[in-house]
Amino acid sequence: MEFMQSYKRLDNLCRDMNGIGITGYIRDMEAASYGSRYSSDWDSVYRQLKHYRHIRNQIAHDNYVTEESACQPGDAVWLEDFYQKILNRADPLAVCYRAVNSKANQELSRSPSDFTSVSQLPSEPESRFSRFLVLGLFAAGIFVLVTWAVLSFL
């Protein structure tokens, strides 16, 4: 039961962070596809988490799978070590978050005299809302043009 206890403990910590659990951590890693640029163990952690989630699901749902048959001796140790990395903010998502925010803060702290042209000024980070707003305005413009074209032919 050592593996399952460690897995549940890590899953609960991740659930406190993202509301989902280890699956949410994996999804966050998938959403931050640039993470491997900032964290050297990004890919290995991603693969390990997916592997351990698969083992957990096998133990929980398959009839003849037990911890003894599915787990290696170091699996619970890895989960506990990763738990500590999250607490110490040394996990890949935390490292990536710090690197990205540090870079953004450096760009924002530059004075206008540091730039030689307007194109070098730091741009606002693109948010999901702004993309939807642009798409919505574009769709509304197309609707107005089509409506105007139809009404002008009547």
C-alpha positions, 0 to 999 in steps of 0.5 A: 500500500506504500505506492497508493498512499504516496500517490494519494498524498501527491494527488491531494496536494495537486488537487489543492493547487489546481482543483483536479489532482495529478491529472490536472498537473499533467494537463498544466504541463501539456498546456505549457508546451514551452516548459522544457525550455525552463526546466531540465527535467520537464519531459521525464517528470511528465512521463513519470506522472503519466506512468504512475497515473496509469499504474494507479488506474490499473491497481484501482480498476483491473481485477488482478493487478496489485501494487506488488505486481505493478510497482517497482521498489523506487516508485513510492520514493519518486512520488514522495520526492516529487511531493517535496519538490512541489512543497519547495517550489522546485517542481517543473511547473514552479520553475517554469512559472518563475522563469516566465514571470522573471523574464516578463518582469525584466521586460516590464522594468525596462525604461522606454530609453532602453528601446531603439524602436517602437517594435522593440517595446514589450508587448502585452501578454496575449490572453485568452479573453483578448483572442476571443474578443478579436475573433468576436469583433471579426465575426461581428464585422463579417455579419454586418458586411453580409447583412449590408450586402444582402439588404442592398440587393433587396 
